[in-house]
Amino acid sequence: MASRLNPYIQFQAEARAAMEFYQGVFGGELTSSTFKEFGSGHGPEDDELLMHSQLETPSGFTLMASDTPQGMPYNPGDNISISLSGDGEELRGYYEKLSDGGKVTVPLEKQMWGDEFGMVTDKFGVNWMVNIAG
């Protein structure tokens, strides 16, 4: 099996909602496990939080996430951007869906390098960059 690089996003009690949102954006199969299922939370407040969630999309993306258990630091996604690039029209749809409830920081427009590019921070605070080849 070849090595893969997958984004892994940490949330604070929003991993389930975020991953269901991303499944709505990208499609695919979503699997999730709670801390309770693995007996590894830091207290009863963690029981229903997600210890691990993974989305496998029809386009070949793999997105992973989990909730932060109590007692561990949480720093929202201000230090990560997820880049989607290619030449498919599906990328435009991803950009539009990720923008729903979020904040467009760079409109999806033709850029000086000839591609369409845009940036959005989704409603969960995750930064996305979309580049559609010209």
N, C-alpha and C positions, 0 to 999 in steps of 0.2 A: 504494500500500500504506500502511495506517495504521501509525503508530509503535507499538511494543510495548515493554513493560518486562519483562525476563526475569531471574530470579535466575541468577547465575553463581557456582558454589561452587568454591573452590580446595581441593584435597586434597593429601596427601603420600603418594603411592604407593597410594592407595585409591580413586581416581576410578572405575576400572572396576568394582570391587565395589560402590561406592556407587550408581553409575548403574544397574547391573543390579538392585540392591535397589529403587531407585525405580521402575524399569520393572515390577517385581513388584507394587509398591504401586499405581501409577497406570495400568499398561498402556501401550500405545503403541509407537512405533517409535524404536529407539535406534540412533544412528550414532556411531561413535568413530574417531578417528585418533591414531596414536602420533607421538611426536617423530621416530622413525626414518623414518616414512613421509614426513615433510616435511623431513627432514634438518636439524632445528633444535634438537636437544638440546644440553645443555652438557657432554656426555660420554657414554660407552657405557652408564652406569648409567641414563640417561634414555631409552634406545631404546624400551623397551616401555611406558613411562609414557604416559598419554594427554595429548596436546597440546590436544585438544578433543573433547568429547562432548556430544551434544544429544539430548534426549528430547522427542518430540512426542506428546502424549497424546490419547486420544479426547475428553477433556473440554475440549481447547483449551489446556492448560498447555504451556509450553515451559520446560524446565529444562536448564541448561548447566553443564558442569563441566570441570575439567582438573586434572592433577597439577602440583605445583610442581617445576620442574627444579632440579637441584643448584646451589647457590650463590645461590639466591633465597630471601628470607625466607618463612616459613610461619607464619601465626597462625590456629589453628583457629577455627571458626565462632562464637566467643563474641561477635562484634559484628554478627551477622546473624540475623534470624528470617524465615522464609518463612510468609506468611499465606495460608491457604486459607479461602475463605468462599463461602457460597451457601445454597441451601435443599434441596439434594439429599441423599438418604440415603447416597450414595456417599462423602460427607465422613466419615461415621462409620466406614466401612470403611478409609479412608485413615488416620484417627487410630489405629485399632487396629493396622494394619500398621506404621505408623511407630513405634508403641510397642514392637513386638517387638524385644527386645534393647536397647531404649533406656531412658530414664528419664522417667516422667510427672512433669511439674512442676506442672501444674494438671489435675486430672481433668476429663474431658468431662462437664459438668453445666450445668443451667439457671442462667443468671446474672441479675443484677438488671435488665439491659436487655432480658430476655425471650428471648434466644437461648441455645443451648447453646454453650459455649466450653471449650476445653481447650488445654493446651500440653504439648509433649513434646520432649525432646532425643533424637534418634535415635541408633542405635549408632555413627554416624560423627561425633557431636558437633554436628550441625546442629539448630538450634532451629526448631520448627514451631508455629504457632498455627492452630487450627481453630475457625471460627465457623459454626454451623448456625443459620440464621434460624428464629425461632420463629413 
